[in-house]
Amino acid sequence: MGRAAPSASLKPASARRSSGARASTITAELEEDIVLGRLQPRERLVEQDLADRFGTHRAAVRQALFDLDKKGLLEHVPNRGARVRDLSPDDVRQIYAVREELESMAARIIPLPVAAADIKRLEAIQKTHSRAVAAGDLRGVFYSNLRFHRALFSLCGNPYLIESIERLAQRVYGIRSWSNAIPEYLQRVKQDHLDMLDALRRGRRAELERLTRRHLAPSKDVYIGAYHQRFGSGDLATKRSGV
């Protein structure tokens, strides 16, 4: 989609190294690579290259790729191997339509008033997120944002709803780097979090539901706009051909 290569500040903190990396470690690092835009949609992942990078055997790499495929972050193309999943605009619209309903449902059933201890926990997470936004620390932004929403939706008390929200959020991890690269977007996310906290403190459920729905739109819209700029009207035909 025509972006410059990620800056050095986004490179993994550790330059690998230890021999025999576990599949779970490989999975976590590759997931972070996708989230932060180090790995791009349609980029191939070659087992031997990854085995060399992580100093391990191909069986561990194969397991990691399988795990990422299950999460919806990779896809296997016949005779070409694994590549970063390329979500079409229709994919993203449909996933986000479901996310809106699930996340607003969670907001609707959170018992109010929320305990002071839960508010304090969310405030502490948001302070970390705000510092990451101010510093331009995209890794910190992603993980603190993740913790904020996990803590928020855990308040609904429905483990099956929480699991569904988490699973769908994972499927679109790969599109987050496009919006996270825009400083204005990060400021809006931060403000949304602060407004959600205020709604919780005041017991304003309708406002919390409204904010939950609104919060999802920018990352979806940024990705779809960038996708159309790159692929134009031929995106679905190109996708189906496996190019």
C-alpha positions in Angstrom: 0.0 0.0 0.0 2.9 2.3 -0.7 4.2 2.8 2.8 7.8 3.4 3.8 9.5 0.6 5.5 9.0 0.5 9.3 11.6 2.5 11.2 14.4 0.9 13.3 12.4 1.7 16.4 9.9 -1.0 15.4 12.5 -3.8 15.1 12.4 -6.6 17.6 14.0 -5.7 20.9 16.1 -8.8 20.9 18.2 -9.9 18.0 17.7 -13.7 18.3 19.9 -15.9 19.1 19.3 -18.6 21.4 19.2 -21.9 19.7 16.0 -23.9 19.7 13.4 -21.3 20.0 10.0 -22.7 21.1 7.0 -22.6 18.7 5.2 -20.3 21.2 8.1 -17.8 21.1 8.1 -17.8 17.3 4.4 -17.4 17.2 4.5 -14.4 19.5 7.3 -12.6 17.6 5.7 -13.2 14.2 2.4 -12.0 15.5 4.1 -8.8 16.7 5.8 -8.5 13.3 2.4 -8.6 11.6 0.7 -6.2 14.1 3.5 -3.6 13.8 3.7 -3.8 10.0 7.1 -5.4 9.8 5.4 -8.2 7.8 3.0 -6.9 5.2 -0.2 -8.5 3.7 0.6 -11.2 1.1 4.3 -11.4 2.3 5.5 -15.0 2.2 7.0 -16.7 5.2 9.6 -19.3 4.2 10.1 -22.1 6.8 13.8 -22.4 6.3 14.4 -18.6 6.5 12.4 -18.5 9.8 14.3 -21.6 11.2 17.6 -19.7 10.5 16.3 -16.5 12.1 15.1 -18.2 15.2 17.9 -20.7 15.4 15.6 -23.7 15.6 14.3 -26.6 13.5 11.6 -26.4 10.9 9.1 -28.4 13.0 8.9 -25.6 15.5 8.4 -23.1 12.7 5.7 -25.2 11.1 3.8 -25.3 14.4 4.1 -21.6 14.8 2.7 -21.0 11.3 -0.1 -23.4 12.0 -1.0 -21.5 15.2 -1.0 -18.2 13.4 -3.2 -19.7 10.6 -5.7 -20.7 13.3 -5.7 -17.1 14.6 -6.5 -15.9 11.1 -3.2 -14.0 10.7 -1.7 -16.3 8.0 -3.1 -18.2 5.1 -1.6 -21.2 3.2 -1.5 -20.8 -0.6 -1.3 -24.1 -2.6 2.2 -24.7 -3.9 3.5 -21.4 -2.4 3.3 -21.9 1.4 2.3 -19.5 4.1 1.9 -15.8 3.7 0.4 -13.0 5.8 -3.3 -13.0 5.3 -4.7 -10.3 3.0 -8.1 -9.2 4.3 -10.3 -7.7 1.6 -12.5 -4.7 2.3 -15.5 -7.0 2.4 -13.7 -9.2 4.9 -13.0 -6.2 7.1 -16.5 -4.7 6.9 -18.1 -8.0 7.9 -15.7 -8.7 10.7 -16.1 -5.2 12.1 -19.9 -5.4 11.8 -19.8 -8.4 14.1 -17.3 -6.7 16.4 -19.5 -3.7 16.8 -22.4 -5.9 17.9 -20.4 -8.0 20.3 -18.5 -5.1 21.9 -21.6 -3.0 22.3 -23.3 -6.0 23.9 -20.5 -6.2 26.4 -20.9 -2.5 27.2 -24.6 -3.0 27.6 -24.3 -5.8 30.2 -21.5 -4.4 32.3 -22.9 -4.1 35.8 -23.1 -0.5 36.9 -21.8 1.2 39.0 -18.3 -0.3 38.3 -16.2 -1.0 41.4 -13.6 1.6 42.3 -10.8 -1.0 42.0 -11.8 -1.8 38.4 -11.8 1.9 37.5 -8.4 2.3 39.1 -7.1 -0.7 37.1 -8.4 0.8 33.8 -6.9 4.2 34.7 -3.5 2.7 35.3 -3.6 0.9 32.0 -4.7 4.1 30.2 -1.8 6.0 31.8 0.6 3.5 30.2 -1.3 3.8 26.8 -1.2 7.7 27.0 2.6 7.6 27.6 3.1 5.3 24.7 1.1 7.5 22.4 3.1 10.6 23.5 6.4 8.8 22.9 5.3 7.3 19.5 6.0 3.9 20.9 3.8 1.8 18.6 4.6 -1.5 20.3 3.6 0.0 23.6 0.5 1.5 22.1 -0.7 -1.8 20.7 -0.1 -3.8 23.9 -1.6 -1.2 26.3 -4.6 -0.8 24.0 -5.1 -4.6 24.1 -4.9 -4.6 27.9 -7.3 -1.7 28.2 -10.0 -3.4 26.1 -9.5 -6.8 27.7 -9.9 -5.2 31.1 -13.0 -3.2 30.0 -14.8 -6.1 28.4 -13.9 -8.5 31.2 -16.3 -6.4 33.3 -19.3 -7.8 31.4 -18.8 -11.1 33.2 -19.7 -13.4 30.2 -16.7 -15.5 29.4 -18.2 -16.7 26.1 -18.8 -13.1 24.9 -15.3 -12.1 26.1 -13.7 -15.0 24.1 -15.7 -14.1 21.0 -14.6 -10.5 21.2 -11.0 -11.6 21.6 -11.0 -14.0 18.7 -12.4 -11.5 16.2 -10.0 -8.8 17.4 -7.2 -11.2 16.7 -8.3 -11.7 13.1 -7.8 -8.1 12.3 -4.5 -7.6 14.1 -2.8 -7.3 10.7 -4.7 -4.2 9.7 -3.9 -2.2 12.9 -0.5 -1.0 11.8 -2.1 1.2 9.0 -4.1 3.4 11.4 -1.5 3.2 14.3 1.0 4.9 12.0 -1.2 8.1 12.0 -0.6 10.3 15.0 -4.1 11.9 14.9 -5.6 8.4 15.0 -3.7 7.5 18.1 -4.8 10.7 19.8 -8.4 9.9 19.0 -8.0 6.4 20.4 -6.6 7.9 23.6 -9.4 10.3 23.9 -12.0 7.5 23.3 -10.5 5.6 26.2 -10.6 8.6 28.5 -14.3 9.2 27.5 -15.1 5.5 28.1 -13.6 5.8 31.6 -15.7 8.9 32.2 -18.8 7.1 31.1 -18.0 4.2 33.5 -17.4 6.6 36.4 -20.7 8.4 35.8 -22.7 5.2 35.0 -23.7 6.4 31.6 -24.4 3.1 29.8 -25.8 4.6 26.6 -22.7 6.8 26.2 -20.4 3.8 26.8 -22.2 1.8 24.1 -22.0 4.7 21.6 -18.3 5.2 22.3 -17.7 1.4 21.9 -19.2 1.4 18.4 -17.5 4.7 17.3 -14.1 3.5 18.5 -13.9 0.7 15.9 -14.6 2.8 12.8 -11.3 4.6 12.1 -9.0 1.5 11.9 -11.5 -0.1 9.5 -11.8 3.0 7.4 -8.1 3.7 7.2 -7.3 0.1 6.1 -10.1 0.0 3.4 -9.0 3.3 2.0 -5.4 2.2 1.8 -6.4 -1.1 0.3 -8.4 0.6 -2.5 -5.5 2.9 -3.2 -3.2 0.0 -3.7 -5.5 -2.5 -5.6 -8.3 -0.3 -6.9 -11.4 -2.0 -8.2 -9.6 -5.2 -9.1 -8.8 -6.2 -5.5 -11.1 -9.1 -5.3 -10.1 -10.6 -8.6 -6.5 -10.3 -7.7 -7.1 -11.9 -4.3 -8.9 -14.8 -5.9 -6.1 -15.4 -8.3 -3.7 -15.8 -5.5 -1.4 -13.1 -6.7 
